[in-house]
Each structure stands twice: as structure tokens, then as C-alpha cells.
Amino acid sequence: MARMHSKKRGKSKSRKPMLEPSAVPENQGMAKEQIVDAIISYSKQGLTPAMIGERLKKEHSVPYIKQVMGKRLSVILKENGQGSEIPSDLMDLMKKAVKINEHLAKNGQDVHNKRNLRRTESKIWRLSKYYIRSGTLPSTWKYDPQQAALLIKGKV
């Protein structure tokens, strides 16, 4: 598959091993209830889902949350009232766009970052269309750089 903003081809990536439910070890060092409790406590500390997954791998030796629990991490967070209304990948792109906007306010002649901002915002628009179609975001949701800056400043 080609890259999004270049004419180059991408490299093939490694895939996670497909484990059957019978092949998943029951005792990874933690029971399922303990894994859910750890996920909730990390979420209350303000960690993103990606950081929670890394912590569970490093500190608690839980290899793949979906294979062990049968659900994705974001689903577990939403079931326990810890999920955010904006998906984490969209939020990360909005944080990046806010940082670039702040940089461009100080350095208006930086043409490379003007282009980088356009690329980042096009990724935000494309991803938001997907989330609106899938029902994750409301149909009235729209990306606005000023609102995104206020949202990001409120989170940090």
C-alpha cells in the first residue's frame, strides 16, 4: 500500500501472532479482574490507551490485551466509564496540529511546517469522517483549530 502523502511504497510490517482462545495462557501473572483494575487505575492517572498498553506489557507481562481479555482496551475503558468521547488517535493528531499552530504563530515564515500543518489537518479531517461514519463521533462534530486548542489546553 502506498504512503498517504508521498508516491513511495510502504514497507511490509510484522503482524501480531494469531492465537486461538485455547492457546492463550490463563495465568499471565494476573487474573482478568486484576487486569481491568490496573487499566482503570492507569486511566485515572491520566495515561492514554497506548501508554496503558505499554505499561501492562512491561510491568505486568500482559502480552496482548485483546487476546487475553477478548476485548480491545478502548472497549474496556468505555465499559467502565473511563473512555473519552474523542478517540485517542484523533486526539493525538489534534495535539500535533495545536503544537504546529503555536510554532507558526511565532515563526510565520516556516514553510515546511505550514505544509506539515496542512498534512496533519487533512489526516484529522479524513479520520473524523471515518469516525462520524462509524458512529463514534456525532454527525455534527467538526474540527476547528481554535476549539481543538481549547480542548487540548483543558486536558493538559
C-alpha positions in Angstrom: 0.0 0.0 0.0 1.3 3.5 -0.8 2.1 6.2 1.7 -0.5 8.8 2.3 1.4 11.9 1.3 4.1 10.6 -1.0 4.4 8.4 -4.0 6.6 5.9 -2.2 5.5 2.4 -1.3 5.4 1.3 2.3 7.3 -1.5 3.8 5.5 -4.6 4.9 5.0 -4.8 8.7 5.1 -7.6 11.1 1.8 -8.9 12.4 0.7 -10.0 15.8 0.5 -13.7 16.1 -3.0 -15.1 15.9 -3.6 -17.1 19.0 -6.6 -19.3 19.4 -8.5 -18.8 22.7 -7.3 -22.2 23.9 -3.7 -21.2 23.2 -3.8 -18.0 25.3 -2.2 -18.8 28.7 -4.7 -18.3 31.6 -2.2 -17.1 34.1 -0.1 -14.3 32.7 0.7 -13.3 36.3 -2.6 -11.5 36.6 -6.3 -12.5 36.5 -8.7 -10.8 34.2 -10.2 -8.8 37.1 -6.8 -7.6 38.1 -6.0 -6.5 34.5 -9.3 -4.5 34.4 -8.4 -2.9 37.8 -4.9 -2.0 36.5 -6.4 -0.5 33.3 -8.9 1.6 35.3 -6.2 2.8 37.8 -3.8 3.8 34.9 -6.7 5.6 33.2 -7.4 7.6 36.4 -3.8 8.6 36.5 -4.3 10.2 33.1 -2.5 7.8 30.8 -3.5 7.3 27.2 -4.7 3.9 26.0 -1.3 3.4 24.2 0.6 4.1 27.4 -1.6 1.8 29.4 -0.9 -1.0 26.9 2.8 -0.4 27.2 2.7 -0.4 31.0 0.7 -3.6 31.1 3.3 -5.3 28.8 6.3 -4.0 30.7 5.2 -4.1 34.3 2.6 -6.9 34.4 3.7 -9.0 31.4 0.3 -9.0 29.7 1.3 -9.5 26.0 -1.9 -8.6 24.1 -4.9 -7.2 25.9 -7.4 -8.2 23.1 -6.2 -11.8 23.1 -6.2 -12.2 26.8 -9.4 -10.3 27.6 -11.4 -10.8 24.4 -12.0 -7.1 24.1 -10.0 -4.1 23.0 -8.6 -1.7 25.6 -10.8 1.2 24.5 -13.9 -1.0 24.9 -12.8 -1.9 28.4 -12.3 1.7 29.2 -15.7 2.7 27.9 -17.5 -0.1 29.8 -16.0 1.3 33.0 -16.8 4.9 32.2 -13.2 5.9 31.6 -13.2 6.3 27.8 -13.1 9.7 26.2 -15.6 10.9 23.6 -12.8 11.6 21.1 -10.7 8.6 20.0 -7.1 8.7 21.1 -5.6 8.7 17.6 -7.7 11.7 16.6 -6.7 13.4 19.9 -3.0 12.8 19.2 -3.3 14.4 15.7 -5.1 17.4 17.2 -2.4 17.8 19.8 0.2 17.8 17.0 -1.8 20.4 15.0 -2.1 22.6 18.0 1.7 22.5 18.6 2.4 23.3 15.0 0.0 26.2 15.1 1.7 27.6 18.2 5.1 27.3 16.4 3.7 29.0 13.3 2.4 31.9 15.4 6.0 32.6 16.5 7.7 31.6 13.2 5.4 32.7 10.4 7.9 32.1 7.6 8.4 28.4 8.3 7.1 27.0 5.0 8.0 23.4 5.9 5.8 23.4 9.0 3.0 25.2 7.1 3.0 22.2 4.8 3.2 19.8 7.8 0.1 21.6 9.3 -1.9 21.1 6.1 -0.9 17.4 6.1 -1.8 16.9 9.7 -5.2 18.7 9.3 -6.0 16.6 6.3 -5.3 13.5 8.3 -7.6 14.9 11.0 -10.4 15.5 8.5 -10.1 12.1 6.9 -10.1 10.3 10.3 -13.0 12.4 11.6 -15.1 11.4 8.5 -14.4 7.8 9.3 -15.4 8.2 13.0 -18.6 10.0 12.0 -19.5 7.3 9.5 -18.8 4.6 12.1 -20.9 6.4 14.8 -18.0 7.0 17.2 -18.3 10.8 16.8 -21.7 12.6 16.5 -22.6 13.7 13.0 -22.4 17.4 13.9 -18.8 17.1 15.1 -16.4 19.3 13.1 -12.7 20.0 13.5 -11.9 23.6 14.4 -8.3 24.7 15.2 -9.4 27.1 17.9 -11.7 24.7 19.6 -9.0 22.0 19.4 -6.5 24.3 21.1 -9.0 25.0 23.9 -9.8 21.3 24.2 -6.1 20.4 24.4 -5.3 23.1 26.9 -8.1 21.8 29.1 -6.7 18.3 29.0 -3.1 19.3 29.8 
